[in-house]
Amino acid sequence: NVAMLTAVSHLRDVGLIGSASDGDHHYDNGPVSTGMKIVYIAPMKALAQEVTEKFSSKLKPLGIIVKELTGDMQLTRAEADAAHVLVTTPEKWDVVTRKGGDGSLGSTCGLLIIDEVHLLADERGAVIESVVARLHRWVESSQRQVRLVALSATLPNYEDVATFLRVDKQRGLF
């Protein structure tokens, strides 16, 4: 699926896993550096649990740690720091990223995947908007890049959503 391929590409780009040609795999369980962490935002706790299980089963052989961070699954700061992939809900990520700053969990994010982005039009859409706006503000103030991938099977107003997400429509809209 697109999310898994994007995650593996990001992990390769930041050097957490090697390419097929070099045979180099990293198994470092230390804290994940700024810009290396993947955050996957799932709309519901049940989907977050499902994604965590799927990603864990596929990425564990590569030494990649996947953790769920929802209202039901609390993590210590050390566990969250050590995770390469965090699967969370919009509400939980909103709370986690409110404080901000260079030492925050949000500052370690290099890839943000928002699943079911069509829910922007839903009653919970304001939380997703808040998370995206905070990400854009952090990128502008820190001058660091974060890749944003928004997924939806049904998105009739995809161009409006792309504008809100600040997508380069020539290169990043498909």
Residue, then its C-alpha position, 0 to 999 in steps of 0.5 A: n500500500v501507499a503508506m507502507l511504500t512511503a514509510v520504507s522510502h523515508l526510512r531508506d532516505v534518512g538512513l535507518i534502513g539500507s538499500a537493497s544494493d548495499g545490504d546495510h540494515h540498522y538496528d539502533n534502538g536509541p532515540v530517533s533523531t530530528g526528522m527521522k520519525i514517521v507519524y501515521i495519523a489514523p482517524m480511529k483507535a481501532l484503525a490505529q491498532e490495525v496499522t500498528e500491527k501491520f507495520s510492526s509485522k512488516l518492519k520488525p525484520l528491519g529493526i524498525i520499532v512501531k508503537e501505537l500512541t492513542g488514548d488507550m495506549q500511553l507511552t513513556r517519553a523514552e518509548a515514544d522517542a525510541a519508536h521509529v514509527l508512531v501510529t496515533t489519532p488526530e486528537k492525540w497528536d494534537v495534544v502531543t504537539r501543542k507545546g512544540g519546541d526543539g525537544s518535543l516529540g513533534s520536532t522528530c517527525g520527518l514524515l506525517i501520513i494522514d489517513e482518511v484525509h476526507l474527514l477534514a469535512d467531518e466534525r473532527g476535521a478541525v483537529i486535523e486542520s489544527v495539526v496540519a497548520r501547526l506542522h506548517r508553522w513548525v516547518e516555517s519557523s524551524q526551516r526543516q522539511v517534513r513530508l506530508v502524505a494525505l490518503s483518501a479513497t474518496l476525495p471529491n474536492y482533492e484540489d481544495v485539500a491539496t491547496f490547504l496542505r500546500v501541495d505543489k500541484q505539478r509534482g505532488l498531486f496524484 
